[in-house]
Amino acid sequence: MAHISIKNIYGKTPLHIATDKNFKEIAELLVLHGSKNNVHT
């Protein structure tokens, strides 16, 4: 199982990328499933 708040080589999490790209539904699912919304890059 993948870690939902893992950072890429640029320090971005899946939640950062989803919000940067305006993928609202994906961002909501990530938060619903435990993605941390207070991670700093």
C-alpha positions as CSV (number, residue, x, y, z in Angstrom):
1,M,0.0,0.0,0.0
2,A,1.4,3.5,-0.9
3,H,1.7,6.2,1.7
4,I,-0.9,8.9,0.9
5,S,1.2,11.8,2.0
6,I,4.5,10.8,0.4
7,K,6.5,13.6,-1.1
8,N,8.0,13.5,-4.6
9,I,11.6,14.8,-5.4
10,Y,10.2,18.4,-5.4
11,G,8.6,18.0,-2.0
12,K,5.1,17.9,-3.3
13,T,2.4,15.5,-2.0
14,P,-0.4,14.0,-4.1
15,L,-2.7,16.6,-2.4
16,H,-0.4,19.5,-3.5
17,I,-0.5,18.2,-7.0
18,A,-4.3,17.7,-7.0
19,T,-4.9,21.2,-5.8
20,D,-2.3,22.8,-8.1
21,K,-4.1,21.1,-11.1
22,N,-7.6,22.0,-9.8
23,F,-8.6,18.3,-9.4
24,K,-11.1,19.1,-6.6
25,E,-12.6,15.6,-6.5
26,I,-9.2,13.9,-6.2
27,A,-8.2,16.4,-3.5
28,E,-11.4,15.6,-1.5
29,L,-10.8,11.9,-1.8
30,L,-7.2,12.3,-0.6
31,V,-8.3,14.3,2.4
32,L,-11.1,11.8,3.1
33,H,-8.6,9.0,3.1
34,G,-6.2,10.6,5.5
35,S,-3.9,12.8,3.4
36,K,-2.3,15.4,5.7
37,N,-3.4,18.9,4.6
38,N,-0.7,20.7,6.7
39,V,2.4,19.4,5.1
40,H,4.9,22.1,4.1
41,T,7.1,21.9,0.9
